[in-house]
Amino acid sequence: MCNTERSFCSGHQDWEEILQRWHLGYFFIPTTIITLATLLANPVLLTCIFLSRALRQETRYLLVANTLTADILFLVLNFATVICNTVRAQIPWVACELITAVTVTAYCCAILTVTLMVVDTYAAVRWPLRYHDILPPARIHRILVGVWVLAAVYPFTLVIIMELEKDTSYEKVAVCLVIVSLGFFQSDIVDIHIYFLVAALICTALIFYCYIRLYMVTRTHGIWQSRFSRARVTLLAHGALLLLYFTPGFVFTLELYLFQRTDLSQDVRVWVSTVNMCIFMLLPRAFAPYLYGLRYRELFDTLKHLLQRHRRLSQTTVSYS
C-alpha cells in the first residue's frame, strides 16, 4: 500500500473516511441516473451525424459530434471512478493516474469544442460568403485532432512528472479523484490552479467577444425584436448550456484553492468535490444531446427519419412473421 508518500497517502485515507462518515456514496444514485440517460442519447445523435453524408460535411455537426464523443468518454470514466470509490475498490495508483489524465483530457476537449462552436457561429454570420472556404471539413478534422492533442498535453505531462518523481509505482488506492491526485504536486499546486483558471478565462472571454460581436453585426436585421424569436431562444439555450459546461471548471479551480487552505475542514473539500463530480459536471452532458437534437433542424429531421425507417422495418418484420 502507500509507503513512500506519507502525507499524500494520509490525504487518501482521510478522504475515504469522510466519504464513509457522511455516506456520500449515495451520490452514486443521481450519478447513475444522469449518466445512463446521457449515454442512451449521445450514441443516437452520433449515429445520425455519421450516417448522414450531409451532416458529416457540416462544420457545426462535426463540432457537435466531437463534443458528444468527449462527453461519452468523460461519463464512462467518471462513472467507473464513482463506482470504484463507492465500493472502495483498491486500484493501482498508475491506473488512477491514467484515468485521471484521460478524464481531464475529455473534459478539457469538450470545453474547447463548445468554445469552437461559438467561434464557428460567429464566422458563419460574419463571413457568410467565405465561411466554407475558411472552415472546410478537412480543416475542421485537423483542428479537432489539434484540440485533443492540446487537451491531453498538460494532464499527461503531469502523469509523466508523477512517475519520474515517485519512488515506487506499486501502491494501490481506494479513492481515485482528480483533486486528490493533484495533491501529489504540493509545491506546484499554485501553477496548476493558475493553468486551469487562465484557460477557463480565455475560453470565456472568447465566447463573450464572439457573442457581443454577433449581436452588433445582427442587431439591425430585426431578428432580436421578437421576445421569443428563434435567435433569442437559441442564444438563451446555448448560453445556459455554456454556463453549465463552464461552472464545474470554475468550481474545480475553487477546489484547488481550498486544497491549499490548512485552516479549512477536510469535510468541506470532500463535499465540494463530490457534488461537483457527481452533479455539476454531469448536468451539461445530460442537457447537451437533447438541446442539440431539438434545436438543430437537420439533426432532428435525420433522427426522425431514422426512427420512422426503424418503425417501418419493425412493422414489416412483424407482418412477415
C-alpha positions as CSV (number, residue, x, y, z in Angstrom):
1,M,0.0,0.0,0.0
2,C,1.1,3.6,0.5
3,N,4.6,3.7,1.9
4,T,6.5,6.4,0.2
5,E,4.4,9.5,0.3
6,R,3.1,9.6,3.8
7,S,1.2,12.9,3.6
8,F,-0.2,12.1,0.2
9,C,-1.4,8.7,1.3
10,S,-2.8,10.2,4.5
11,G,-4.9,12.5,2.3
12,H,-6.3,9.5,0.5
13,Q,-7.2,7.8,3.8
14,D,-8.8,11.0,5.3
15,W,-10.8,11.4,2.1
16,E,-12.0,7.8,2.3
17,E,-13.0,8.1,5.9
18,I,-15.0,11.3,5.3
19,L,-16.8,9.7,2.3
20,Q,-17.9,6.8,4.6
21,R,-18.8,9.0,7.6
22,W,-21.1,11.3,5.6
23,H,-22.5,8.4,3.5
24,L,-21.6,10.3,0.3
25,G,-21.8,7.1,-1.6
26,Y,-25.5,7.8,-2.0
27,F,-24.4,10.4,-4.7
28,F,-23.9,7.2,-6.8
29,I,-27.7,7.2,-7.4
30,P,-28.1,10.6,-9.2
31,T,-24.8,9.9,-11.0
32,T,-26.1,6.6,-12.3
33,I,-29.4,8.2,-13.5
34,I,-27.8,11.1,-15.3
35,T,-25.0,9.0,-16.8
36,L,-27.4,6.4,-18.2
37,A,-29.8,9.0,-19.6
38,T,-26.9,10.7,-21.4
39,L,-25.3,7.5,-22.6
40,L,-28.6,6.5,-24.2
41,A,-29.0,9.8,-26.1
42,N,-25.4,10.6,-27.2
43,P,-24.8,7.5,-29.3
44,V,-28.1,8.0,-31.1
45,L,-27.2,11.5,-32.2
46,L,-23.7,10.4,-33.1
47,T,-25.2,7.7,-35.3
48,C,-27.4,10.3,-37.0
49,I,-24.4,12.5,-37.8
50,F,-22.1,9.8,-39.1
51,L,-24.8,8.1,-41.2
52,S,-25.8,11.3,-42.9
53,R,-23.3,12.5,-45.6
54,A,-24.8,16.0,-45.5
55,L,-24.3,16.3,-41.7
56,R,-20.7,15.0,-41.9
57,Q,-19.9,17.8,-44.3
58,E,-21.2,20.5,-41.9
59,T,-18.7,22.1,-39.6
60,R,-21.2,22.6,-36.7
61,Y,-22.2,19.0,-36.7
62,L,-18.6,17.8,-36.7
63,L,-18.1,20.0,-33.6
64,V,-21.3,18.6,-32.0
65,A,-20.0,15.0,-32.7
66,N,-16.7,15.8,-31.1
67,T,-18.4,17.3,-28.1
68,L,-20.7,14.2,-27.7
69,T,-17.7,11.9,-28.1
70,A,-15.7,13.7,-25.4
71,D,-18.7,13.7,-23.2
72,I,-19.2,9.9,-23.6
73,L,-15.5,9.3,-22.7
74,F,-15.8,11.6,-19.7
75,L,-19.0,10.0,-18.5
76,V,-17.7,6.4,-18.8
77,L,-14.5,7.2,-16.9
78,N,-16.3,9.3,-14.3
79,F,-18.9,6.6,-13.7
80,A,-16.2,4.0,-13.4
81,T,-14.4,6.2,-10.9
82,V,-17.5,6.8,-8.8
83,I,-18.2,3.0,-8.7
84,C,-14.7,2.2,-7.6
85,N,-14.8,5.0,-4.9
86,T,-18.3,3.8,-3.7
87,V,-17.3,0.2,-3.3
88,R,-13.8,1.2,-2.1
89,A,-12.1,-0.9,-4.6
90,Q,-8.3,-1.0,-4.4
91,I,-6.9,0.1,-7.8
92,P,-3.2,0.6,-8.8
93,W,-2.0,4.1,-8.5
94,V,-0.7,4.1,-12.1
95,A,-4.3,3.2,-13.3
96,C,-5.7,6.0,-11.2
97,E,-3.2,8.4,-12.8
98,L,-4.1,7.3,-16.3
99,I,-7.9,7.5,-15.6
100,T,-7.4,11.0,-14.1
101,A,-5.4,12.2,-17.2
102,V,-7.9,10.8,-19.7
103,T,-10.8,12.3,-17.7
104,V,-9.3,15.7,-17.6
105,T,-8.4,15.4,-21.3
106,A,-12.1,14.6,-22.2
107,Y,-13.4,17.4,-20.0
108,C,-11.0,20.0,-21.5
109,C,-11.7,18.8,-25.0
110,A,-15.4,19.3,-24.5
111,I,-14.8,22.8,-23.2
112,L,-12.5,23.7,-26.1
113,T,-15.0,22.3,-28.6
114,V,-18.0,24.2,-27.3
115,T,-15.9,27.3,-27.4
116,L,-15.1,26.5,-31.1
117,M,-18.8,26.1,-31.7
118,V,-19.3,29.7,-30.7
119,V,-16.4,30.8,-32.9
120,D,-17.9,28.8,-35.8
121,T,-21.3,30.5,-35.4
122,Y,-19.5,33.9,-35.4
123,A,-17.5,33.0,-38.5
124,A,-20.7,31.8,-40.3
125,V,-22.5,35.1,-39.6
126,R,-19.5,37.4,-40.0
127,W,-18.2,36.0,-43.3
128,P,-21.1,34.1,-44.9
129,L,-19.7,34.0,-48.4
130,R,-16.2,32.9,-47.4
131,Y,-17.3,30.7,-44.5
132,H,-16.9,27.3,-46.3
133,D,-13.5,28.4,-47.7
134,I,-12.3,29.4,-44.2
135,L,-13.6,26.2,-42.4
136,P,-13.9,23.3,-44.8
137,P,-14.5,19.8,-43.3
138,A,-10.9,18.7,-43.9
139,R,-9.5,21.7,-41.9
140,I,-12.1,21.0,-39.2
141,H,-10.8,17.5,-38.9
142,R,-7.2,18.8,-38.4
143,I,-8.5,21.3,-35.9
144,L,-10.3,18.7,-33.9
145,V,-7.2,16.5,-33.8
146,G,-5.3,19.5,-32.5
147,V,-7.9,20.1,-29.8
148,W,-7.5,16.6,-28.5
149,V,-3.7,16.9,-28.5
150,L,-3.9,20.3,-26.8
151,A,-6.3,19.0,-24.2
152,A,-4.1,15.9,-23.5
153,V,-0.7,17.7,-23.3
154,Y,-0.9,19.1,-19.8
155,P,-2.6,16.2,-17.9
156,F,-0.3,13.6,-19.4
157,T,2.7,15.8,-18.7
158,L,1.7,15.8,-15.0
159,V,1.4,11.9,-15.1
160,I,4.9,11.7,-16.5
161,I,6.2,14.0,-13.8
162,M,4.4,12.0,-11.1
163,E,6.0,8.8,-12.3
164,L,9.5,10.3,-12.5
165,E,9.3,11.8,-9.0
166,K,7.7,8.8,-7.2
167,D,9.9,6.2,-5.6
168,T,7.7,3.3,-6.4
169,S,4.7,2.6,-8.7
170,Y,3.1,-0.3,-6.8
171,E,0.8,1.4,-4.3
172,K,-3.0,0.9,-4.5
173,V,-5.6,3.5,-3.5
174,A,-9.2,3.2,-2.5
175,V,-10.1,6.8,-3.6
176,C,-9.2,7.9,-7.1
177,L,-10.1,11.6,-7.6
178,V,-8.5,14.3,-9.8
179,I,-8.2,16.8,-6.9
180,V,-6.6,14.1,-4.6
181,S,-4.2,13.0,-7.4
182,L,-3.1,16.6,-7.9
183,G,-2.3,16.7,-4.2
184,F,0.9,15.0,-5.1
185,F,2.1,18.3,-6.5
186,Q,2.1,20.2,-3.3
187,S,4.8,22.6,-4.5
188,D,3.3,23.1,-7.9
189,I,-0.4,23.3,-6.9
190,V,-0.5,27.1,-7.5
191,D,0.8,26.6,-11.1
192,I,-1.9,24.0,-11.7
193,H,-4.5,26.3,-10.3
194,I,-3.3,29.2,-12.5
195,Y,-3.2,27.0,-15.6
196,F,-6.8,25.8,-15.3
197,L,-8.1,29.3,-14.3
198,V,-6.4,31.1,-17.1
199,A,-7.5,28.5,-19.7
200,A,-11.1,28.9,-18.5
201,L,-10.9,32.7,-18.5
202,I,-9.5,32.7,-22.1
203,C,-12.3,30.5,-23.4
204,T,-14.9,32.6,-21.5
205,A,-13.5,35.8,-22.9
206,L,-13.5,34.4,-26.4
207,I,-17.1,33.3,-26.1
208,F,-18.2,36.7,-24.8
209,Y,-16.4,38.5,-27.6
210,C,-18.0,36.4,-30.3
211,Y,-21.5,36.8,-28.8
212,I,-21.1,40.6,-28.4
213,R,-19.8,40.8,-32.0
214,L,-22.7,38.7,-33.2
215,Y,-25.2,40.9,-31.6
216,M,-23.6,44.1,-33.0
217,V,-23.5,42.5,-36.5
218,T,-27.1,41.3,-36.5
219,R,-28.9,43.9,-34.4
220,T,-30.1,45.8,-37.4
221,H,-31.5,42.6,-39.1
222,G,-34.6,42.5,-36.9
223,I,-34.0,39.0,-35.6
224,W,-33.9,40.3,-32.0
225,Q,-37.1,42.3,-32.0
226,S,-39.5,39.5,-31.1
227,R,-39.3,38.3,-27.5
228,F,-39.5,34.6,-28.5
229,S,-37.6,34.8,-31.8
230,R,-35.5,31.8,-32.8
231,A,-32.3,33.9,-32.3
232,R,-33.2,34.8,-28.8
233,V,-34.3,31.3,-27.8
234,T,-31.2,29.8,-29.4
235,L,-28.9,32.3,-27.7
236,L,-30.6,31.7,-24.3
237,A,-30.4,27.9,-24.7
238,H,-26.7,27.9,-25.7
239,G,-25.9,30.4,-23.1
240,A,-27.4,28.2,-20.4
241,L,-25.6,25.2,-21.8
242,L,-22.2,27.1,-21.8
243,L,-22.8,28.2,-18.3
244,L,-23.4,24.6,-17.2
245,Y,-20.2,23.5,-19.0
246,F,-18.0,26.2,-17.5
247,T,-19.4,26.3,-14.0
248,P,-17.8,22.9,-12.9
249,G,-14.5,24.1,-14.3
250,F,-14.6,27.2,-12.1
251,V,-15.7,25.1,-9.1
252,F,-12.7,22.8,-9.8
253,T,-10.4,25.8,-9.6
254,L,-12.1,26.6,-6.3
255,E,-11.3,23.1,-5.2
256,L,-7.7,23.6,-6.0
257,Y,-7.7,26.8,-3.9
258,L,-9.4,25.0,-1.0
259,F,-6.9,22.2,-1.2
260,Q,-4.2,24.7,-0.2
261,R,-6.1,26.0,2.9
262,T,-4.8,24.5,6.1
263,D,-7.5,26.3,8.2
264,L,-10.4,24.7,6.3
265,S,-12.1,21.5,7.3
266,Q,-11.4,18.5,5.1
267,D,-15.1,17.8,5.2
268,V,-15.8,20.9,3.2
269,R,-13.3,19.9,0.5
270,V,-14.8,16.4,0.2
271,W,-18.4,17.8,-0.1
272,V,-17.4,20.4,-2.7
273,S,-15.5,17.8,-4.7
274,T,-18.2,15.1,-4.5
275,V,-21.1,17.4,-5.5
276,N,-19.0,18.8,-8.4
277,M,-18.0,15.4,-9.6
278,C,-21.4,13.7,-9.2
279,I,-23.8,16.5,-10.1
280,F,-22.4,19.7,-11.6
281,M,-20.1,18.0,-14.2
282,L,-22.9,15.8,-15.4
283,L,-25.6,18.3,-15.9
284,P,-24.3,19.9,-19.1
285,R,-23.7,16.5,-20.6
286,A,-27.3,15.5,-19.7
287,F,-28.8,18.5,-21.4
288,A,-26.5,18.7,-24.4
289,P,-27.9,15.8,-26.5
290,Y,-31.5,16.9,-26.1
291,L,-30.7,20.6,-26.8
292,Y,-28.7,19.6,-30.0
293,G,-31.4,17.1,-31.1
294,L,-34.3,19.5,-30.7
295,R,-32.7,22.8,-31.7
296,Y,-30.7,21.7,-34.8
297,R,-33.4,21.1,-37.5
298,E,-31.3,18.9,-39.8
299,L,-30.2,16.7,-36.9
300,F,-33.8,16.5,-35.6
301,D,-35.1,15.6,-39.1
302,T,-32.4,13.0,-39.6
303,L,-33.3,11.5,-36.2
304,K,-37.0,11.5,-37.0
305,H,-36.2,9.8,-40.4
306,L,-34.2,7.1,-38.8
307,L,-36.9,6.4,-36.2
308,Q,-39.5,6.2,-38.9
309,R,-37.4,3.9,-41.0
310,H,-36.8,1.7,-38.0
311,R,-40.5,1.6,-37.2
312,R,-41.4,0.6,-40.8
313,L,-38.8,-2.2,-40.7
314,S,-40.2,-3.4,-37.5
315,Q,-43.7,-3.5,-38.9
316,T,-42.5,-5.3,-42.0
317,T,-40.8,-7.9,-39.9
318,V,-43.9,-8.4,-37.8
319,S,-46.1,-8.8,-40.8
320,Y,-43.8,-11.4,-42.4
321,S,-43.6,-13.4,-39.2
